[in-house]
Amino acid sequence: MKKTEILLLDRYIMRKFLGTFFFIIVLIVLIAVIFDLSEKIDNFLEHEAPIRKVVFDYYLNFIPYFAVLFSPLFTFVSVIYFTSRMAYNTEIIAILSSGVSFKRLLLPYFVSAFMLMAFAFTLNNFVIPHATGRKLAFEDLYYHKTPKTVRERNIHKQIEPGIYVYMENFDTYSNRGRKFSIERFENGTLVSKLLSEEIRWDTVKNKWIIRNYYVRDFHGETQTITSGREIDTTLNMSPDEFRRRENAVEAMNLGELNRFIKEQKMQGAENIDAYLIEKHRRFSFPFSSFILTLIGVSVSSKKVKGGIGMQLGIGLLISFSYIVFMQFSSQFAINGSLSPFIAVWIPNVIFAVIAVFLYRLAPK
């Protein structure tokens, strides 16, 4: 086959790949929007959500989030669908018979997969987080039936190097904490400790107000004690930290997520693994497009009797197995059995082995 003919073949496959991908996305997203609207319309009506906000603040931010979340699945189904149709119409046989190797045939597939991976990675790390933030803000205002009030208990945090705070409980509705203390260490030695009955966030001053307190300052073997009824202070923490939703990290871009993880490590947070899983997933999930593309081509490039139904069924089974395995391995990281990096990347490693095996079985 001549070079110009090969280039035409590359463009033909890429057009088929990308065209099928975006067609499937539009189709599935429309179905998802219809189901989501049918589930939430009563809450929207109850809270008198304006149609403009429903469309622009919620669904225009919901659609890209949903599309990128399942982009590897859509990529895989696209490859299975149009490649199996090419095989059924004997196009694959004609291409291989003309002297194009199966390895060379994969080139336009991988170029298309790289374009989709780069597009998904950029959206997932720099665009969608801000869209997700607007979507979550809309849900808090027009979807949740009651204000989200949380009472945190037995809070231990390092808010700065050498500065530790403790609260018996904190009410996010009133922004008040009970049994508050703050300890300051220098070179591993306690130099000051404040104890108080209550701490409250002043929304006007944007400061913490500590009530009924006393402070013990240590000077070697001696100490001084001061007390008072009320004092304003600035601390490196805010009430928003205690009412933060579990999926709030989805609204952070990559830079914000890295800074947040660093901050949480300094504070000694217990759920660091969940944040690390989110970070590593933003890299591993787009990369899976290459693996699923290779599996899809290998499975669907052979002409089979009975049409493309069997190949589509196998493709859907493999893709859903990948998603289930990704969730399953993530739970091991959250429970502390695996490191977040290994838990997130091990599905890619296992399915890469499956991809190589299926590639060897594909018609050459």
Summary of the structure (lengths in Angstrom):
residues: 364
radius of gyration: 27.5
end to end distance: 16.1
largest distance: 91.5
contacts: 1074
relative contact order: 0.12
helix: 62%
strand: 19%
